[in-house]
Amino acid sequence: MLDSTQSSDGVISAAVMLAAPLAALDIPLKVLVWEDRNGAVSVSYNSPGFLAGRHHLEGALRAPFDAVKSIVEALPGA
């Protein structure tokens, strides 16, 4: 049971996991910043569309996955 001390992000994540329990495998969202042998830096993550489709989520339940795109776009040089 959720209580009022949890953050809104926790409530949103809980709603997603109640609707699609296996979504817990992808929450929290993960972004990997890595450097290859040649010194090139890359950012890797599962796209919001892939994650929403994987867990059959639409509308407001998709919102936590959509957030990853804006996070990556905010990175310097992105």
N, C-alpha and C positions, 0 to 999 in steps of 0.2 A: 504494500500500500504506500502511495506517495504522500508525503506530508508537506507543509508549507515551508519547511526549511530548505527544500531542494531548489536548485536554480531552475530557471525556465528551460535552459538547455537540457538539464536532467529530465525534466517533465516531457519535453519534446522527444528526447531519445527513448524514454520509457514508453511513450505512446507508439513510437515506431516499433519497438521490440514486442509490444503487446500485439500489434497488428501482424508482425512478421518476425517471430522469435529468432530465426536464423540471421536477421539483420544485425544481431549482437556481434556477429563475427566481423562486421565492418564498422562498428562504433566502439571507440572514437575513430573518426576519420584519420587516415594516415597519408602523409605526404613525404616522399623520400627525395632529398636533395643529395646528389652524389656526383663525384668527379671521376671521370674515366682515366685511363693510363696516359692519354694525351693532354690531360688538363682541362678538358671540356666539362663544364658543369651542366647537369641536367636535373629536371624536376619530373618525378614520376608519381602518378596517382591513378586510381580507378575513376573514370569519368562519372559524373552524376547520373547520366542516362544509363550507363552500365549498371551502377549500383541499384537505381530505382527499378530497372527492368529485372535484375537478378532477384529482387525481393518483392516484385509485383506491387510497388508503391506508387501512388499518384497523389496529386494535390499537396495538401499541407504535410502529409506524411513523407513526402519526398524532400521537403525543405532542408533537413539536416544534410542530405547528400548534395544538394545544390550549393550549399555554403562552401564546399571545397574549391569550386571554381573561383569565387571571389577571393578566397585566401591565397590561392596560387597567383592570381593576377596582381595581387598586392605586393608580391615579392619583387625586390629590386631586380631590374633587368628582364622581367617577365613580359 
